[in-house]
Amino acid sequence: MCLTIQDALSLDIDYLYGQSWSVREDDLKAHEEQINRAAKEVSEIRRNGKGPDGSHVFFPHLPYLYEENLLIGDDEKQRIKTLSEKAKEMDAVVSIGIGGSYLGNQVLFDLFCGPYWNMKSKEERHGFPAVFFAGQNVDPVSLLKLTEELKRRSGEKDNYKVTLLVISKSGTTIEPTTAFHVLMKELSGFCDVSVIAVTDAEKGELHRLALENNWDTFTVPGGIGGRFSIFSPVGLVFGSLIGLDTEEFLRGARTVEEFCQSEKWDENPALLLASLKYIGTSEYGLVSEVIMPYGDALRSLGWWYAQLLGESLGKKYNNDGQIVHAGRTPVAAVGTTDMHSLTQEHQQGKKNKLFQFISVDSPSLDTKAYCMEGESEGFVQMSRMLTAAMKSNAEALASEQRMSCRISVSRMTPYHLGALMYFFFLTIAYEGSLLQINAFDQPGVEAYKKILHQYLRSFLQ
């Protein structure tokens, strides 16, 4: 069965639904009460903007960020839209953030800039700056090597302009805070350094510093968790700095939001996929989910989805306070690379994994390659090789009765990426309601942070 959401994306569930060994229609009927309840709960979140614990959950408003005044004001919208022109005055941008403040922006960079972006001349980048990432790890080696590279570049041009885009709601998260202070100290001696802060609108250490230093400031809206923030200024500011059409990006999300509002599973692809995953987990013993996009540029999309899945559904307690230890372990892979490293275990290891393949039907670049198969030889489009490898993987897994689904977009544009990423938001929201857990908090993350701060206090000099 293949479902389409207008011209945005397609969902193929042939190896997840309808097989004798997969989720079946009678499973959906047996869970009809839970599915109906979950559908209504997400509809209620759309209406009242509140999660299971009563806290604000505004992600359904993100596709309408430029149209509504709920999350940011008109002045901020306009400043985001004009950032693309200001970006052309910059030589380099360093995006500083971790988790949701990093992973989504890495996806945007990988898909619309690519690995050789910084090797291009400014003219070849159409005037846009070189881009670097920092603050996604407490790693002194990578951070100081970045400063060395920026120092080298500054020696090739007078008045080399570096913008630090620091993204942190609180301004106290260890990784971005450390990177920001080190870079400010190290770069100020040889670069013209400016700062753009994306942070809380009213409070926090970064907010205070931004006011004191008159930095350009944008808002991390309330009611938007980090892993849901790519359609907020967290992602849109970065997107504008690399020339992304942010209005098209939001339009893709809006297409999915408006298509997937039905409370009937057979009319709502996001609700259906969430229901199939929920049943596969609760009734068929699926404990892991392998997200496997095909294509190097999509690798970071797997990392981004792993955070979304893990932080949203990996919960100890349900909404009634009962211990449930919900969720599936996310595993990020990439095709075809990991068909030569992980597929052996996928094919013949424990039958406890769900596979989610992602593909682009018509990549932006393609070429023919020589191919010899038995007595036959000739040339094949490499994009067809990639698609054939993905289909072969799915069919081989199905021969061992292992469930998978495939989500595809016709092309990779800002519109299609917006649709794809927002579709994942909805599936997670629906499955969280099916599990009766809060998919919008992350209490487990705080446990290690408390211990970490104790260690750091003991190291202070």
Backbone torsions as a table, in degrees:
resi	resn	phi	psi	omega
1	MET	NA	129.6	179.4
2	CYS	-122.3	124.6	-179.7
3	LEU	-111.5	143.6	178.9
4	THR	-123.0	146.1	173.2
5	ILE	-109.7	91.3	-176.9
6	GLN	45.8	-128.7	179.3
7	ASP	-99.6	17.1	-171.1
8	ALA	-90.0	-52.4	-178.0
9	LEU	-160.9	166.7	177.1
10	SER	-127.6	146.3	-179.7
11	LEU	-123.7	117.8	179.2
12	ASP	-107.0	116.6	-176.1
13	ILE	-118.2	25.0	-176.9
14	ASP	-57.3	-33.8	-177.6
15	TYR	-103.0	15.5	174.9
16	LEU	-120.4	-23.7	-174.1
17	TYR	-138.9	133.6	171.3
18	GLY	96.4	-8.0	175.4
19	GLN	-84.0	161.1	179.3
20	SER	-64.7	-23.3	-176.6
21	TRP	-108.0	4.0	-177.9
22	SER	-113.6	-172.3	174.9
23	VAL	-64.3	137.4	-176.6
24	ARG	-121.1	171.3	-178.6
25	GLU	-61.3	-36.0	179.5
26	ASP	-67.5	-25.7	173.9
27	ASP	-66.4	-43.6	178.6
28	LEU	-62.2	-40.6	179.2
29	LYS	-66.2	-37.4	179.4
30	ALA	-66.6	-26.5	-179.7
31	HIS	-105.9	20.6	-174.9
32	GLU	-59.6	-39.1	-179.0
33	GLU	-63.4	-45.3	178.9
34	GLN	-64.3	-40.1	-178.7
35	ILE	-65.7	-43.5	178.4
36	ASN	-62.0	-41.5	-180.0
37	ARG	-64.2	-44.1	-179.2
38	ALA	-63.3	-41.9	179.7
39	ALA	-60.8	-42.1	-179.8
40	LYS	-68.9	-36.2	-179.9
41	GLU	-65.1	-41.1	178.3
42	VAL	-69.8	-36.1	174.2
43	SER	-61.0	-36.6	179.2
44	GLU	-69.2	-37.5	174.9
45	ILE	-60.5	-39.9	177.1
46	ARG	-60.5	-38.8	-174.9
47	ARG	-78.5	-46.4	-171.4
48	ASN	-108.8	-6.4	175.8
49	GLY	66.5	29.8	-179.4
50	LYS	-128.4	139.8	178.5
51	GLY	-86.7	-173.3	-176.9
52	PRO	-59.7	-29.3	-179.4
53	ASP	-96.2	8.5	178.6
54	GLY	88.8	-6.7	179.4
55	SER	-77.7	160.1	-177.0
56	HIS	-67.5	135.1	172.9
57	VAL	-134.1	104.3	-171.9
58	PHE	-112.6	12.8	-174.8
59	PHE	-58.3	-30.3	178.2
60	PRO	-65.3	-12.7	178.0
61	HIS	-88.7	-12.3	-176.6
62	LEU	-59.2	-39.9	178.9
63	PRO	-61.1	-18.3	-177.9
64	TYR	-107.8	22.8	-173.7
65	LEU	-56.5	-40.3	-178.2
66	TYR	-81.0	-12.2	-176.0
67	GLU	-101.5	-33.3	-179.3
68	GLU	-98.7	167.4	175.7
69	ASN	-115.3	23.2	-177.9
70	LEU	-74.8	-44.0	-170.6
71	LEU	-98.6	-39.8	176.3
72	ILE	-140.9	160.2	-178.0
73	GLY	-90.7	174.6	-176.8
74	ASP	-61.5	-39.1	-179.1
75	ASP	-61.1	-43.4	-179.3
76	GLU	-67.8	-38.5	176.7
77	LYS	-59.1	-46.1	-178.1
78	GLN	-65.0	-39.1	-179.9
79	ARG	-66.9	-34.6	176.0
80	ILE	-64.5	-44.0	-176.6
81	LYS	-66.5	-27.2	-178.5
82	THR	-94.9	-1.5	-179.3
83	LEU	-62.8	-29.6	-177.6
84	SER	-59.6	-36.9	178.4
85	GLU	-73.9	-39.6	177.4
86	LYS	-64.2	-32.5	-177.9
87	ALA	-60.8	-28.5	-177.2
88	LYS	-71.2	-10.0	174.4
89	GLU	-87.0	-9.5	-176.4
90	MET	-95.8	145.4	174.3
91	ASP	-89.9	-35.4	-179.3
92	ALA	-148.7	146.9	172.5
93	VAL	-120.8	133.1	172.7
94	VAL	-112.2	112.0	177.9
95	SER	-85.5	118.9	-173.5
96	ILE	-113.7	112.1	178.9
97	GLY	-176.4	171.0	179.6
98	ILE	-140.1	159.2	179.5
99	GLY	62.1	-129.6	-179.9
100	GLY	-64.7	-19.4	177.6
101	SER	-85.3	-1.0	179.6
102	TYR	-123.9	-50.8	-167.5
103	LEU	-62.1	-43.4	179.3
104	GLY	-63.7	-40.4	179.1
105	ASN	-67.9	-32.5	175.1
106	GLN	-64.3	-37.5	176.2
107	VAL	-60.8	-48.1	-179.9
108	LEU	-59.0	-44.1	-179.4
109	PHE	-64.4	-47.6	-176.1
110	ASP	-62.4	-37.8	-175.5
111	LEU	-83.0	-33.7	-172.4
112	PHE	-114.3	-5.4	172.1
113	CYS	-116.0	-57.2	176.5
114	GLY	94.6	168.6	-170.4
115	PRO	-67.6	-17.6	-175.9
116	TYR	-107.1	12.4	-177.9
117	TRP	-53.8	-49.2	-175.0
118	ASN	-73.0	-11.8	176.3
119	MET	-83.7	-15.2	-179.4
120	LYS	-77.8	156.1	172.6
121	SER	-73.6	163.7	179.1
122	LYS	-60.6	-35.1	177.3
123	GLU	-64.8	-41.8	178.8
124	GLU	-67.6	-24.5	175.2
125	ARG	-89.1	12.7	179.7
126	HIS	56.9	34.3	175.7
127	GLY	90.3	-7.1	-176.2
128	PHE	-82.2	156.1	-173.8
129	PRO	-76.2	162.9	166.1
130	ALA	-65.9	153.8	-174.6
131	VAL	-129.3	133.4	176.1
132	PHE	-132.6	158.5	178.4
133	PHE	-119.9	143.8	176.5
134	ALA	-151.2	166.9	176.6
135	GLY	83.0	4.4	178.4
136	GLN	-93.9	4.4	176.6
137	ASN	-162.0	154.7	172.7
138	VAL	-93.2	77.9	-174.8
139	ASP	-128.6	102.6	-176.9
140	PRO	-63.7	-30.1	-177.8
141	VAL	-64.3	-52.9	-177.8
142	SER	-65.5	-36.0	-178.3
143	LEU	-67.5	-43.9	-179.3
144	LEU	-73.8	-29.4	174.0
145	LYS	-67.6	-33.0	174.7
146	LEU	-64.1	-44.9	178.8
147	THR	-62.3	-37.1	177.1
148	GLU	-61.9	-42.6	-179.4
149	GLU	-66.2	-41.6	179.0
150	LEU	-67.9	-35.2	175.8
151	LYS	-64.9	-41.0	178.3
152	ARG	-61.6	-44.8	-179.7
153	ARG	-65.3	-37.7	-179.2
154	SER	-65.7	-26.2	178.2
155	GLY	-72.8	-13.6	-178.8
156	GLU	-94.3	-5.5	-175.3
157	LYS	-151.9	133.3	176.5
158	ASP	-68.4	144.1	175.6
159	ASN	54.2	51.1	-179.4
160	TYR	-67.1	122.8	-171.7
161	LYS	-102.8	117.2	178.9
162	VAL	-114.2	128.7	174.2
163	THR	-106.5	124.7	173.9
164	LEU	-92.4	111.9	175.8
165	LEU	-94.2	98.5	-175.4
166	VAL	-101.8	124.6	-172.7
167	ILE	-120.2	110.9	178.7
168	SER	-164.1	122.3	-178.8
169	LYS	-64.0	-44.7	-177.2
170	SER	-88.1	-32.1	-174.7
171	GLY	80.6	10.0	-178.9
172	THR	-122.8	-2.3	178.8
173	THR	-60.7	130.8	-167.9
174	ILE	-55.8	-50.3	-170.6
175	GLU	-65.2	-54.8	179.7
176	PRO	-68.4	-34.2	179.0
177	THR	-63.2	-45.1	179.0
178	THR	-62.1	-48.1	-179.2
179	ALA	-61.3	-42.0	-178.2
180	PHE	-61.8	-48.5	-177.8
181	HIS	-67.3	-38.7	177.8
182	VAL	-64.4	-45.5	-178.0
183	LEU	-66.9	-39.6	177.3
184	MET	-59.4	-43.0	-178.4
185	LYS	-69.2	-46.4	-173.8
186	GLU	-74.2	-37.7	-172.9
187	LEU	-83.5	-25.4	-173.9
188	SER	-60.8	-23.1	-178.4
189	GLY	-75.3	-19.4	-175.8
190	PHE	-140.7	3.1	178.6
191	CYS	-129.0	159.1	169.0
192	ASP	-89.3	101.8	-171.4
193	VAL	-99.4	129.4	170.9
194	SER	-123.8	164.3	-175.4
195	VAL	-130.6	136.1	166.3
196	ILE	-117.3	123.9	-178.7
197	ALA	-108.3	129.5	172.3
198	VAL	-113.7	109.3	-168.3
199	THR	-155.1	-172.7	179.0
200	ASP	-62.6	144.4	-175.8
201	ALA	-74.6	-18.4	-171.1
202	GLU	-129.7	-23.4	-172.1
203	LYS	-147.7	174.1	176.6
204	GLY	106.5	159.2	-176.1
205	GLU	-65.2	-41.7	179.6
206	LEU	-68.0	-37.7	176.0
207	HIS	-59.7	-43.7	179.4
208	ARG	-62.3	-47.0	179.8
209	LEU	-62.0	-39.5	-179.8
210	ALA	-63.0	-41.1	178.1
211	LEU	-66.5	-44.4	-178.0
212	GLU	-63.1	-35.5	-174.1
213	ASN	-103.2	1.7	178.1
214	ASN	58.0	41.9	176.6
215	TRP	-77.5	155.0	169.0
216	ASP	-63.2	133.5	-173.7
217	THR	-132.8	137.7	174.5
218	PHE	-128.0	166.1	-167.7
219	THR	-102.3	133.7	160.6
220	VAL	-88.8	106.0	-171.4
221	PRO	-65.7	148.5	171.3
222	GLY	-66.0	151.0	179.4
223	GLY	78.2	10.2	178.4
224	ILE	-126.2	106.0	177.5
225	GLY	-68.7	157.4	-175.8
226	GLY	-53.8	-41.7	-176.7
227	ARG	-73.0	-11.0	176.8
228	PHE	-104.9	11.4	-165.2
229	SER	-93.1	0.3	-173.4
230	ILE	-62.8	-28.3	179.1
231	PHE	-91.6	5.5	176.4
232	SER	-98.7	-177.6	175.6
233	PRO	-54.8	-22.2	176.5
234	VAL	-55.1	-45.2	179.4
235	GLY	-93.9	-34.0	-174.5
236	LEU	-71.8	-34.2	176.9
237	VAL	-64.4	-49.5	177.4
238	PHE	-60.1	-44.8	179.9
239	GLY	-57.4	-42.4	179.2
240	SER	-64.0	-35.2	-178.7
241	LEU	-69.0	-18.1	176.6
242	ILE	-108.1	6.5	176.6
243	GLY	86.6	16.3	179.2
244	LEU	-68.0	140.2	173.5
245	ASP	-78.4	92.5	-173.8
246	THR	-68.7	-27.9	178.4
247	GLU	-68.6	-37.6	175.5
248	GLU	-68.4	-37.5	177.5
249	PHE	-59.6	-45.9	178.5
250	LEU	-69.9	-33.2	179.4
251	ARG	-64.0	-36.5	176.1
252	GLY	-62.1	-44.4	177.6
253	ALA	-62.5	-39.9	-178.5
254	ARG	-65.6	-38.3	178.0
255	THR	-57.7	-45.4	-179.8
256	VAL	-69.2	-43.6	-179.9
257	GLU	-57.8	-42.6	-176.5
258	GLU	-77.5	-28.1	179.3
259	PHE	-77.2	-28.2	-169.8
260	CYS	-108.0	44.7	-179.3
261	GLN	-102.1	-11.9	-179.1
262	SER	-63.4	146.1	176.8
263	GLU	-93.0	10.4	176.5
264	LYS	-105.6	129.1	-174.3
265	TRP	-63.6	-29.0	-178.5
266	ASP	-82.6	1.0	177.0
267	GLU	-118.7	-1.8	-173.0
268	ASN	-133.6	100.2	-176.6
269	PRO	-59.1	-34.3	179.8
270	ALA	-68.5	-42.3	177.2
271	LEU	-65.8	-40.5	179.6
272	LEU	-63.3	-48.4	-178.7
273	LEU	-62.9	-41.7	177.6
274	ALA	-61.0	-40.3	-179.5
275	SER	-66.7	-41.7	179.3
276	LEU	-65.2	-41.0	177.9
277	LYS	-65.7	-41.4	178.9
278	TYR	-61.7	-46.2	179.9
279	ILE	-67.6	-40.9	177.2
280	GLY	-58.6	-37.0	179.8
281	THR	-75.3	-46.5	-173.6
282	SER	-79.6	-28.2	-174.0
283	GLU	-112.7	-21.5	-173.8
284	TYR	-118.5	8.2	171.3
285	GLY	74.9	23.6	177.1
286	LEU	-76.4	122.0	-178.0
287	VAL	-117.6	-10.9	179.4
288	SER	-130.3	153.3	174.9
289	GLU	-130.1	119.1	179.0
290	VAL	-95.3	115.5	175.2
291	ILE	-95.2	117.7	-170.6
292	MET	-132.1	83.9	172.8
293	PRO	-72.8	151.0	179.4
294	TYR	-105.9	112.9	-178.0
295	GLY	129.8	135.4	-176.3
296	ASP	-59.0	-39.0	-176.1
297	ALA	-66.4	-17.7	-178.9
298	LEU	-92.2	0.2	-176.6
299	ARG	-54.9	-45.9	-176.6
300	SER	-69.4	-20.8	174.5
301	LEU	-62.9	-36.6	176.1
302	GLY	-64.4	-40.0	177.1
303	TRP	-63.5	-44.0	-179.7
304	TRP	-60.9	-45.6	-179.0
305	TYR	-66.6	-34.5	179.4
306	ALA	-59.7	-40.7	176.7
307	GLN	-65.9	-45.1	-178.9
308	LEU	-57.8	-46.9	-179.4
309	LEU	-67.8	-50.1	-173.5
310	GLY	-65.1	-48.7	-177.6
311	GLU	-72.0	-28.5	-176.3
312	SER	-80.3	-45.6	-172.6
313	LEU	-102.9	-13.8	-178.1
314	GLY	-82.0	83.4	-173.7
315	LYS	-126.5	140.3	179.2
316	LYS	-75.1	-39.2	-173.6
317	TYR	-113.7	148.1	170.1
318	ASN	-89.5	-175.6	-174.8
319	ASN	-70.3	-12.3	176.0
320	ASP	-96.9	5.5	178.8
321	GLY	82.5	8.4	177.9
322	GLN	-83.6	145.1	178.4
323	ILE	-76.5	123.0	-177.7
324	VAL	-128.3	-22.4	-176.8
325	HIS	46.9	62.6	-176.0
326	ALA	-80.8	168.3	171.5
327	GLY	107.8	166.6	173.0
328	ARG	-118.7	148.0	177.9
329	THR	-75.9	119.5	178.9
330	PRO	-78.8	138.9	177.0
331	VAL	-129.4	115.9	179.3
332	ALA	-90.3	125.1	177.7
333	ALA	-133.2	173.9	177.3
334	VAL	-144.4	137.2	177.5
335	GLY	-98.8	143.1	7.8
336	THR	-93.5	-1.4	-172.5
337	THR	-48.5	-52.1	-172.6
338	ASP	-83.1	-0.1	168.3
339	MET	-68.8	-18.3	179.3
340	HIS	-102.4	9.3	179.6
341	SER	-137.7	-36.6	-175.3
342	LEU	-111.2	-19.3	-172.0
343	THR	-63.5	-30.9	177.7
344	GLN	-56.5	-46.9	178.3
345	GLU	-69.6	-40.3	178.3
346	HIS	-58.6	-41.1	-173.7
347	GLN	-79.0	-36.4	-172.5
348	GLN	-127.6	1.0	176.1
349	GLY	-80.8	-159.7	-178.2
350	LYS	-60.2	140.2	-178.6
351	LYS	-87.7	63.0	-175.3
352	ASN	-130.8	22.7	-174.1
353	LYS	-122.3	143.3	170.0
354	LEU	-104.0	137.3	-179.4
355	PHE	-112.9	130.7	179.8
356	GLN	-122.9	106.2	-178.5
357	PHE	-91.8	143.0	177.6
358	ILE	-124.1	135.7	-179.0
359	SER	-145.9	157.9	174.7
360	VAL	-115.8	119.6	-173.8
361	ASP	-64.6	-44.6	-177.0
362	SER	-125.9	94.3	-179.2
363	PRO	-66.8	160.8	-176.2
364	SER	-68.9	-25.2	178.2
365	LEU	-130.8	146.1	179.5
366	ASP	-154.8	158.7	176.6
367	THR	-155.3	164.8	177.2
368	LYS	-95.3	146.1	178.2
369	ALA	-130.4	147.5	178.3
370	TYR	-66.7	138.4	-177.8
371	CYS	-143.0	132.2	177.7
372	MET	-123.5	119.5	-179.8
373	GLU	-125.0	103.6	-178.3
374	GLY	62.1	-123.9	-180.0
375	GLU	-84.7	-6.8	-175.9
376	SER	-101.8	146.4	175.8
377	GLU	-148.5	157.2	-179.6
378	GLY	167.1	-160.6	-178.3
379	PHE	-116.1	140.5	-178.2
380	VAL	-130.6	139.2	172.9
381	GLN	-60.9	131.8	-178.9
382	MET	-63.0	-31.9	177.7
383	SER	-63.0	-33.3	177.2
384	ARG	-70.9	-36.3	174.6
385	MET	-59.2	-44.6	-177.9
386	LEU	-62.8	-45.5	179.2
387	THR	-64.9	-40.8	179.4
388	ALA	-63.1	-38.3	178.9
389	ALA	-64.0	-42.0	179.1
390	MET	-64.5	-46.1	179.8
391	LYS	-64.2	-37.9	178.8
392	SER	-64.0	-40.5	178.5
393	ASN	-61.9	-47.9	-179.1
394	ALA	-62.3	-41.9	-179.0
395	GLU	-68.3	-39.7	178.6
396	ALA	-64.5	-42.3	177.4
397	LEU	-62.9	-40.5	179.3
398	ALA	-64.2	-31.7	178.3
399	SER	-64.3	-21.1	175.5
400	GLU	-104.0	16.6	177.2
401	GLN	58.9	48.7	178.0
402	ARG	-115.0	129.0	-169.9
403	MET	-80.3	142.0	176.2
404	SER	-151.9	162.6	172.0
405	CYS	-139.9	165.2	-179.2
406	ARG	-134.5	131.0	174.0
407	ILE	-115.5	128.3	-177.1
408	SER	-131.9	151.5	170.9
409	VAL	-121.1	151.0	-176.8
410	SER	-69.4	-42.1	178.4
411	ARG	-139.6	163.9	176.4
412	MET	-106.0	95.1	176.0
413	THR	-119.9	168.9	175.0
414	PRO	-55.2	-37.8	178.2
415	TYR	-61.0	-49.3	-176.9
416	HIS	-68.5	-37.9	177.5
417	LEU	-66.2	-40.7	177.2
418	GLY	-59.3	-41.5	178.0
419	ALA	-63.5	-44.7	-176.9
420	LEU	-64.1	-48.2	-176.9
421	MET	-67.8	-38.3	179.6
422	TYR	-71.0	-33.1	176.1
423	PHE	-57.9	-39.6	177.0
424	PHE	-65.8	-37.4	175.9
425	PHE	-55.0	-47.8	-175.9
426	LEU	-67.1	-42.6	179.8
427	THR	-60.8	-38.8	178.8
428	ILE	-66.4	-42.8	179.6
429	ALA	-61.5	-44.9	179.5
430	TYR	-65.2	-42.9	-178.2
431	GLU	-69.2	-34.6	175.0
432	GLY	-58.6	-41.7	177.7
433	SER	-68.2	-37.6	176.2
434	LEU	-61.4	-39.1	179.6
435	LEU	-78.1	-11.6	-175.9
436	GLN	58.9	43.0	174.1
437	ILE	-122.2	167.6	177.8
438	ASN	-89.5	105.9	-177.1
439	ALA	-80.8	2.2	-170.3
440	PHE	-115.5	0.0	175.2
441	ASP	-111.5	-179.8	179.8
442	GLN	-153.7	60.2	-175.7
443	PRO	-63.4	-27.4	-178.7
444	GLY	-67.0	-25.5	-179.6
445	VAL	-67.2	-28.7	-175.2
446	GLU	-72.1	-23.1	-175.9
447	ALA	-62.4	-49.8	-178.4
448	TYR	-70.9	-30.6	-178.7
449	LYS	-63.2	-40.4	179.1
450	LYS	-61.6	-41.8	179.4
451	ILE	-68.5	-41.7	-179.9
452	LEU	-58.9	-44.2	-178.7
453	HIS	-64.3	-31.4	176.2
454	GLN	-65.1	-43.5	176.6
455	TYR	-61.6	-45.5	-176.4
456	LEU	-63.9	-37.6	176.8
457	ARG	-61.2	-35.0	-179.5
458	SER	-73.6	-17.0	-178.6
459	PHE	-93.1	-12.3	-174.3
460	LEU	-58.4	137.7	-179.5
461	GLN	-114.5	NA	NA
